[in-house]
Amino acid sequence: MSMLIQPKWLFRSLYAVLGVLVLIVGGVLIAVATVDLRPLVERSISESLDRPVTIASLNIGWGRHIAIEARGVKVANAAWSSKPHMISVDRLSAIVDLPSLLKGVVRYEKLQLDDATIVLERGADGAKNWKFGAQNGKSADSKSASGLALVPKNRRQFPTLIDFTLNKGRILFRRAGKPDIDIVIARGTISSPADDTPVKLSIDGAYNGTPLRLTDTGLASFIALRDDSTPYPAAFDMVAEAISLHFQGAIQEPLDFDGVVGDLKVEARSVGAAMKVFGAEVGLTAPLQIAGTFRHQADNWRLERASGRLAANPFTGTLALDEGKSNEADRLHLGVEFTQLALGPLISSVAATPATAPSSVPATIVDGEVRARSLTWEKLQLGDVVLKGTTDPQGPKAGTLTFGFYGGRIDIRAKATAAREGEVVSVEASGADVDLARLTQLSGLEAGQIVGRVQAHLAVNLHIITLKNALLGSRGQVTLSITGGSIARGLVELASSDLHVLFGKSEGMMPIECFAISGTLADSTVNLGAIQMRTRNASFNGAGKIDLAAMNMDILIQPRTSGFLALDQRLRIVGPLAKPSISPFSGNAPAAPPAAICPG
């Protein structure tokens, strides 16, 4: 009997012990459900982040899923940051899968944030406030760090968000000595049915005041996001007020948007809208389309092997943005080549950029090179055009322009400095070996009437407020000469009113001993004070003006010849620059003054 009684008391003893344990666990659960856990949670998260964390109120509901309701959540910023808090959330509501806490990665069945502000800031030494401090001698954001984390320090700790919503959010991105980037999120959502299914993303808000919508067109799963051994596959569309962007590629560090490689397509209603993304003000309203390979690593942004259209002009090239260090300007480099470039539509799309007050924050410097194998503007056609320049909003702008022009070459150097209103542009231009025979055809002269090579020099200062009034307030000097030239004998006789032309046109050419023009530019008018051409038995002196605003001319020429039958009748050349008329002049205007620009 005694041997049968011992097991019975043993089981009773076990039941008694289990009963006590159940009572203890029940009491603990009741205590946990009723005791204020806010200080414990604050301390735990603060230790995890190595940053003070405060919570105004906290309610927790226990079960298979943990329900959390918190208000007034604040995460302190790094000590060097300009704002006291990195994260501020007015209301946080979450349903957490309890078993996920044992697996090391938090799974939110539902997470909602209301009235949240996040300040992301980079310090003067390149430090990032979203990279948290070290604990126990190890960096808290080490790539090897993994496991349970209420706030992810790297992609391996990123939680699963089955249903995430952000209402009324703001992300302020600050860089030392650079303009702020202010992103407002009216509503943002992230969702996925499970850890291993594609993620869906949608954001409606504004970028620096410009309305913006971001939607994914293909994001991989949360499991792929946490696998830092391979870049995270991602594709998304961004549509703003005047620009749309599509990206498809992969991101090595999704939380930093770093190590990015993929295909990028951009369509902008205007160049100005596209350049505004880089912080540059460009007054060009022509539409832009561009696509290429996009890369982002650290402070370097690249769009390589790009092709697109500027207005109706196709081009290829590369764009590169290098972020400057603390208190240094960002630099945008352009390398673009056009096969054919129609300049007229682009000039008509130029708009004045608004005047801005001086700022201590350095704006973006734009430099680069633009090439065009062929450039057309109305009847003008240029070849092998090369434009190089730099625009520094805090200093002078400078550039060079070279192009082939009727068999010769034109070189232009310009420098612009800010004025109280607009800019003052200093321009120096020179032309060498321009084919005079082809040039004179613009005036309607018969081909071959005048031949030679033109050498020219121009030095001018322009006061530019808008492109349309660029010549207003301009001042400068103009000189032009012809070397190795010849003129048709019959044309000289016609110009000198030689009666020989009544008996037949003289044949052959005669050399031009000297041809020179000098003048001054004032506002939009070129005042030609001296025009002289001299051949073996004739000379022509003249003066007049060219109105560049109206694109017309009015010039008087006085011939002096040794011909017996020459009348030496004064001539007037008047009308549009492209096709003026030439006729005898018998008015009361004084004769053209003698020129003294030809030697001898």
Order of alpha helices (4+ residues) and beta strands (2+ residues): alpha-alpha-beta-beta-beta-alpha-beta-beta-beta-beta-beta-beta-alpha-beta-beta-beta-alpha-beta-beta-beta-beta-alpha-beta-beta-beta-beta-beta-alpha-beta-beta-alpha-beta-beta-beta-beta-beta-beta-beta
